[in-house]
C-alpha cells in the first residue's frame, strides 16, 4: 500500500518513528527551513507549518492529492493555541486521511494512587491535565479517523529522566513513595506504528512498560549508577501526588504490541554506560 505519513511536531519521539516508516513516503512539519538534514533522507520531505499561524496552513495543500494519509500529531499542549486548534483540524480534514493519531499523556488519569488502563476514566486534577484532556477531546470530536495514545514518561538515548537533577544535587519535587510510569522511546515508537496499522476511529490506548516504580527506587538507582549523593525529595503540599499505576494489558491485547524494555534498571545501565 502506498502510504503517506505526516508527522506534526517531529521531536524526540518523531525522530525514532521515522526509521520505522523508511519504506513509506514521510513528511514532517517544521516552523522554518529545517537544517537538520532529515528532509534529505529517502522518501522524507518537510512542510513549513506553524500550527498557530493560519497563513502557514496553506502548505497542507501539498498533500491534498495523496491517498491514505496517516497523521501523527506530537505537539505538546502547552504549544497549542486552543482557540485555533479546531480550525487547524479542519484544514487537516481536507486530506484523504486513513488514520490520525494524537500523542497524549497519562497525566489525564490524575495523581491519586490507583491502577489505570486505556479504558479507565480520567481524573482531571491539574492545569496540565486539563490542557491535555481538552486537546484530546478536540481531536476525537473533530478529526477524521482520530485516535489517541496516552504515553507514560518517555526516556531513552540522550534522555534519562532526572539525570541532570541528580548530577546537580537538586531536590526532587515529589513524594518519594509516589509512582513513576515509564516507556522507552523505541517501545513508544513501535506502539505508534502499530496503532497506525490497526487504527480504529475514536480509540484510546495507553503506552507504558507495565512496571510502575517508586520515585525513591528510581532516583536512588540512578544516583548510584551516576556515583552521586542519595536523592532528596520535597514533600510539601505543592509537590506531585502519589500518582497512578499504569497497566498496559488492555492495549497489548487489543493491538498485539508488547514493550521490549520492561526493566528500567537494565535500560538505564545501557543508556548511562
N, C-alpha and C positions, 0 to 999 in steps of 0.2 A: 504494500500500500504506500502511495506517495504522500507522506505526511509533511505538514509544515508546522514547526514548533515556534512559538513566540514566548520568550522569557521576559517578563516585565519586572525589572529590578534584579538584574543578574549579578548578585553579590556572592557571598561565600558559598551558599547552597547552590545557586545557579551555576557557578563555575564547576562544581562537582557533577552537576546534572548534564552539562554539555557533552562530556565524553560518552555518556550513555546514549546520546542521540546522534552519534557521529555518522551514522548511515542515513540520516534523515536531514531535511533542509531545516536549518535553525536560524532564527532571528532573535536578537535581544535588543532591548531598548537602552538608550543612553541619552543623557540630557545635553550632551555636546559631542563633538567628534571624539571618538574613542582612540586613545593612544596605546592601549594595552596589547594590541595585536590580535585580540580574539576574533575580530572581524575578518582577519586574513586566513583563518582556518578553513579547511574544506567544508563546503555547504553551509558556512556560517556567515551571517550578514547582520548589520545593525540598523536600527531605526532611531532617528534622533527625535525622542519624545520625552517631554516632561509632563507627567500625569496631571500636574496642577497648572499647566499652561495650555489653554484651549487652542491657541494658534498652532501649537506643535502637533495637535491631534490629526491634522490633515495628512500626516505621513502614514497613518494607519492604512490609508487607501492603497498603499503599495502592495498590500496583501489581499486586496479585495477579489482578485481573480483566483486566489489559491483555494484548493479544495482540502477538506479535512484538516482544518487548523486546530491545533491544541495550544491553549493559552495557560501559562504558568505565571501566576501573579504572586510576587515575592516582596512587595514593598511594605515596610513596617508601617503600622497605623499612624505613628507619630509624624510620618512624612506624607500623609494623605490629607488633602483639603476635602473634608467630608461633604461640604456643600457642592463641590464639583464632581464628586465621585460617581453619583448616579448618571450624570451626563457623560462622563468618560466611559462608563459601562455601555451606554447606548451606542457610543462610537465603535466599541469593540463588537457589539452585537451585529454590526453590518457585515462582519466577516462570516465565512462559512465554517462555523465552529463545531468541531466534533466533540470536544471536551474543554472545560475551563476550570482550572484548579487554583484555588486560593490557599496560600500557605499561611496558617494561623498559629496560635499558641495555646498551650494548655492553661494559660493564665485565666481563661474564662471559666474554669472549674472552681476557682476560689482558693482560699488559703486555709480552709479547715481540714483537719485530718480525716480523710475518707478515701476509699478506693473508688476511682473513676475509670470509665472506659469510654469508647466512642459514642455510646448511647446514653451516657449519664447527663442529667440536667446540669445546666450551667449555674454558677453561683457568682454573680457579679458583685464583688466587694472592694473594688478599687477603680480609680480613674483609668488606669491602663487596661484593666479587664473590660470596662465599659467601651472604651475606644475600639478594642479588638472585636468585641461582640457586634458593635454597630457596623463595622466593616464587613464582618461575616454575613450579617443579615442583609445588607445592601447587595452583596454578591449573590447570595442564594435566592433572593427575591427577584432580582433583575437580570442576572447574567444567563445567557443561553447555555444549557447543559452545565450549569455550575455545580461544583462540589468544593469541599473544604477538607484540608488536612491540618489537624492541630498537633504541632510538634512540641516535644519536651525541649530542654536546654540542649542546643546543638554544640558539639565540641568536635575537635579533630586536628589535623595538621595546622600548625600556626594559630590554633585557637584552643587553648587549655583553660577552661573556666577557672577563674580565681588565681591564676599563676602570678600575675603582676602584683596582686594584693598580698599574696604570701611573701613574695620576694621583698616587697616594700614594708613588710610587717604592719599592714593596715588592719584595723579592726573590721571584722566581718559583720555586716548588718543582717542579723537573722538569728533565730533560735537554733542553737547547736543540735537540739533534738528534733528540729524540723526536717522535712523531707526534700531531697533533690531528685528530680526525674531527668534522665539524660538520654540523648541519642547521638550516635556517631554520625558525622555528616555524610559518610558514604552509605550508611543504612537509610538515612533520610532521603538521599537522592534516589536510592533503589525503590523506596516506597512511593515517592512521587512518580517515578517512571511506571511503576506497577499500576498505580491508580489511573494513569493516563490510558492504560491498556484495557482496564476493566471498568472504566468510569461510568457511573450512572448519575443522572441529574439529581441534585439535592442531597447527595450522600455526604456524610461526615465521618472521617476516620481519625484515629489517634496514633501518632508515631512516637514510640519510646523504646528503650531497651528492655523494659519489663521488670527491671530490678531497682526500685527506689532505694536510695541510700541516705542515711542521716547526714546532715551537713557536717557534723563533727567528724564522722568517719571519713568523709570525702576529703575535707580540708586537712585533716591530720595526716592522711596518707600522702596527699600532695606535698605538704610541708616536709614530711620525712624524705620523700624522694628528691626534693629540691635542696635538702640539707638546711632547712630553715627552722626558725623557732616554732613552737606549737602555736596553732591559730588562737586568736582571741575574738570573742563574739560580743556584740552589743545586743542586749536582751531587753531594752526598754520598750515602752508601749508603742513606739513608732516603727519597730522592726517588723520584718515579714513574719507572718504567722507560721504555724506548724506545717501547713502545706498538704496538698493532696498526694495520693499514691496512684500513679498511672498504671493501668493494666491494658496491655496490647492484644489480649487474646481474641477479642471480637474482630479486630482489624486483621489479625493473622488468619482467622477462619474465613473471613469474607474475601480476602484478597490473595491469599497464598504467599504473601510476603513474610519473611522472617529475618529479624536482625542478626547479623553475624557478630557484632560487638556487644556482648551482654555482660562482660566482666570489666567494669570501669578501671579496676586496678591494672589488669593486663593491658588494656588500651592505653592508659596513661603512661605506663612504662615504655611502650613503644613510641609514644609521642615525645616523651621527655628525653630519652636516651638517644 
